[in-house]
Amino acid sequence: MIDDLQTGQSSQRSVTAHLEVFVAEEADLVLAISVADGHNRRDEHLLVSLDGVPIDATPSGYLYFLENVGRGLLIIDYQATVLGHGVQATATRHDVFQYVRPSRYCESDRLGPLARAEFGGLAGADLLAGVSSWVGVNIDYVTGSSRPIDGAVETLLAREGVCRDFAHLTTALLRANDVAARVVSVYAPGLNPMDFHVVTEACLDGAWYVVDPTCLAPRDSMVRIATGVDASDVAFLTTMRGVVELNYMSVSATTDSDLRTDDVTRLAWLQ
């Protein structure tokens, strides 16, 4: 039996994000940078300004919409403090149906033969650990090595990528073995270099567990931002219309507790 990774957890985590975006042509933008519902949050603020003038950001679920943003320098600042831990996410029938199928960046249908050959004898927690270990060993983490349009197949062929590529390949391999899996963006205390981070969540016995073959941050310290079928659902900034350029970005995520060494063979869930 593989024990849950639940000891040594933090009681308070603080996160911030600062984006400087030049809008070259009037644009509609979507932000996914706020801590997800389900966390006990305090001191949460989202401030958006264009050339120093505050503008409105319209919330809808975990997203914020910035519409008809004129030309100029757009500054986005977010901060929040997360107290304690939320309840472990559980899966519905709709979740399983949605997240067991192939998607744009997680082409599980194309990776079926490989996934069954490599992991066909594994199930449950052993399958999660096996896929995580295999991806971690066979894919090199190389900053700037992939394109935004690359999916799991491109990552497998290139044998290198960044966190979103690791998550896409992990998710696709799990789906190919009939495990519902989804992609999650997170704030990750202990991540180095600090940035937004992307991991996989896999459904096991009706509950969601986080899988992160990069091993760049302890899973039990992470804070959920957005959840979806792949990176198309969880990108921190999406341009729906217009022309924009990201000039600068900084992210921070800290915890008031010691960061423990993670172990991919143990189960952990996003809190």
C-alpha positions in Angstrom: 0.0 0.0 0.0 1.4 3.4 -1.0 0.7 6.0 1.7 -0.6 9.5 1.0 2.0 12.2 1.1 0.3 14.4 3.7 2.7 15.0 6.5 4.8 18.1 6.9 2.2 20.3 5.2 2.2 24.1 5.3 -0.4 26.1 7.1 0.0 29.2 5.1 1.1 29.9 1.5 1.5 33.3 -0.1 1.5 33.8 -3.9 1.9 36.7 -6.3 2.0 37.3 -10.0 3.2 40.5 -11.9 2.7 40.8 -15.7 3.7 43.6 -18.0 2.0 43.3 -21.4 2.3 45.7 -24.3 -0.9 45.9 -26.2 -0.1 46.8 -29.8 -3.6 46.5 -31.1 -6.9 46.6 -29.2 -7.3 43.2 -27.6 -9.6 40.9 -25.6 -7.6 38.9 -23.0 -8.3 36.1 -20.5 -6.3 35.7 -17.3 -6.0 32.4 -15.3 -3.7 33.5 -12.4 -6.0 33.6 -9.4 -6.1 30.8 -6.7 -8.9 28.4 -7.4 -12.1 28.2 -5.4 -12.0 25.8 -2.6 -9.0 27.4 -0.9 -9.4 29.6 2.2 -8.0 32.9 0.9 -7.3 36.2 2.5 -5.7 39.5 1.3 -6.6 38.6 -2.3 -6.2 41.4 -4.8 -6.2 41.7 -8.6 -5.2 45.1 -9.9 -5.1 45.8 -13.6 -4.1 49.1 -15.2 -3.5 50.4 -18.7 -0.8 53.2 -18.9 -1.4 53.8 -15.2 -5.2 54.0 -15.4 -7.2 51.2 -13.6 -9.4 49.0 -15.8 -12.0 46.3 -14.9 -11.4 42.6 -15.0 -14.6 40.6 -15.2 -14.6 37.3 -13.3 -16.1 34.1 -14.6 -15.3 31.0 -12.7 -11.5 30.8 -12.4 -11.0 33.2 -15.4 -10.9 37.0 -15.6 -11.8 38.7 -18.9 -10.2 41.9 -20.0 -12.3 43.3 -23.0 -11.6 46.0 -25.5 -8.2 46.8 -24.0 -6.7 49.7 -25.9 -3.1 50.2 -27.1 -0.6 50.7 -24.3 1.3 49.1 -21.4 -1.0 46.7 -19.4 0.1 46.0 -15.8 -1.4 43.0 -14.0 -0.8 42.4 -10.3 -2.2 39.6 -8.3 -1.6 38.4 -4.7 -3.3 36.1 -2.2 -2.6 34.3 1.0 -3.9 30.7 1.3 -4.7 29.4 4.8 -4.7 25.7 5.6 -5.8 23.2 3.1 -8.8 22.4 1.0 -10.7 19.1 0.6 -9.3 16.6 -1.8 -11.1 16.8 -5.2 -13.3 13.9 -6.2 -14.3 12.8 -9.7 -17.8 12.7 -11.1 -18.9 10.5 -14.0 -18.7 13.6 -16.3 -15.1 14.2 -15.1 -14.1 10.6 -16.1 -15.8 10.9 -19.4 -14.2 14.3 -20.2 -10.6 13.5 -19.0 -10.1 10.0 -20.3 -10.4 11.0 -24.0 -7.6 12.4 -26.2 -7.3 16.2 -26.5 -5.4 18.7 -28.6 -2.1 18.5 -26.7 -2.6 15.1 -25.1 -2.9 12.7 -28.0 -3.5 9.5 -26.0 -5.0 7.8 -29.0 -1.6 8.1 -30.8 0.4 6.9 -27.8 -1.7 3.8 -27.0 0.7 1.1 -28.2 3.6 2.7 -26.3 1.6 3.2 -23.1 0.3 -0.3 -23.0 3.7 -1.8 -23.8 5.5 0.2 -21.1 2.8 0.1 -18.3 0.4 -2.7 -19.2 1.2 -4.6 -16.1 0.7 -1.7 -13.7 -2.5 -0.4 -12.1 -3.6 2.1 -9.5 -0.9 3.9 -7.6 1.8 1.8 -9.2 0.7 3.0 -12.6 0.8 6.6 -11.5 4.3 6.2 -10.1 5.5 4.1 -13.1 4.4 6.8 -15.6 5.8 9.6 -13.5 9.2 7.8 -13.2 9.3 6.9 -16.9 8.6 10.4 -18.1 11.1 11.8 -15.6 13.9 9.5 -16.8 13.2 9.7 -20.5 12.4 13.4 -20.9 15.0 16.2 -20.2 13.8 19.4 -18.6 15.2 22.1 -20.9 14.0 25.7 -20.6 12.8 27.2 -23.8 13.1 23.9 -25.7 9.4 23.6 -26.9 6.9 25.6 -28.8 3.4 26.6 -27.4 1.8 24.4 -30.1 3.8 21.2 -29.1 1.8 18.3 -27.7 2.7 15.0 -26.1 3.8 13.4 -29.3 6.3 16.2 -30.1 7.6 16.0 -26.5 8.1 12.2 -26.8 10.0 12.6 -30.1 12.1 15.5 -28.9 12.8 13.9 -25.6 12.9 17.3 -23.9 10.5 20.0 -22.8 9.3 22.2 -20.0 6.7 21.6 -17.3 3.6 21.8 -19.6 5.3 19.2 -21.9 5.9 16.9 -19.0 2.3 17.3 -18.0 1.0 16.7 -21.5 3.0 13.5 -22.0 2.1 12.2 -18.5 -1.6 12.9 -19.0 -1.6 11.3 -22.4 0.1 8.1 -21.2 -2.3 7.7 -18.3 -5.3 8.3 -20.6 -4.0 5.7 -23.0 -4.1 3.2 -20.1 -7.8 4.2 -19.4 -7.0 6.5 -16.4 -8.8 9.8 -16.4 -6.1 12.5 -16.2 -6.2 16.3 -16.5 -3.7 19.2 -16.6 -3.5 21.7 -13.7 -1.7 25.0 -13.4 -0.4 25.8 -9.9 1.6 28.1 -7.7 4.5 25.9 -6.5 6.5 26.9 -3.4 10.1 25.6 -3.8 10.0 25.8 -7.6 13.4 26.9 -9.0 13.4 28.9 -11.1 10.1 30.4 -9.9 7.3 30.5 -12.4 3.8 29.3 -13.0 4.0 25.5 -12.9 1.9 22.8 -14.7 1.3 19.3 -13.4 -1.0 16.3 -14.0 -3.9 15.1 -11.9 -5.0 11.5 -12.2 -8.2 9.9 -11.0 -7.7 6.9 -8.7 -10.7 5.3 -6.9 -12.8 8.4 -7.5 -10.2 10.9 -6.1 -7.7 13.1 -7.9 -4.0 12.8 -7.2 -1.2 15.0 -8.5 1.6 13.6 -10.7 4.7 15.7 -11.5 7.6 13.9 -13.1 9.7 17.1 -13.1 10.1 16.8 -9.3 10.9 20.5 -9.3 8.7 21.3 -6.2 7.0 19.2 -3.5 3.5 18.4 -4.6 1.9 18.9 -1.1 2.9 22.6 -1.2 1.2 23.4 -4.5 -1.8 25.7 -4.9 -4.3 25.1 -7.6 -5.0 27.8 -10.2 -6.8 26.3 -13.2 -7.8 22.8 -14.3 -8.5 21.5 -17.8 -8.0 18.9 -20.5 -4.6 20.4 -21.5 -2.7 23.7 -21.6 -5.3 25.3 -23.8 -7.6 25.4 -20.7 -5.0 26.6 -18.1 -2.8 29.2 -19.9 -2.1 32.1 -17.6 -2.8 34.6 -20.4 -4.8 34.0 -23.5 -5.3 36.5 -26.4 -8.8 36.2 -27.8 -8.4 39.2 -30.2 -5.8 41.7 -31.0 -2.0 41.8 -30.8 -0.1 41.7 -27.5 3.5 41.0 -26.3 4.5 39.8 -22.9 7.4 42.1 -21.8 8.0 40.9 -18.3 6.6 38.4 -15.8 7.5 37.5 -12.2 5.8 34.9 -10.0 6.4 34.1 -6.3 5.1 31.3 -4.1 6.2 30.8 -0.5 5.1 28.7 2.5 5.6 29.2 6.2 6.5 25.5 6.7 9.6 23.5 5.7 9.5 22.1 2.2 9.9 18.3 2.3 11.6 16.1 -0.3 9.0 14.6 -2.6 8.8 11.0 -3.7 7.0 10.1 -6.9 6.1 6.6 -5.6 3.8 8.1 -2.9 0.3 9.6 -3.5 -0.3 13.3 -3.0 -3.2 15.6 -3.7 -3.5 19.3 -4.5 -4.6 21.2 -1.4 
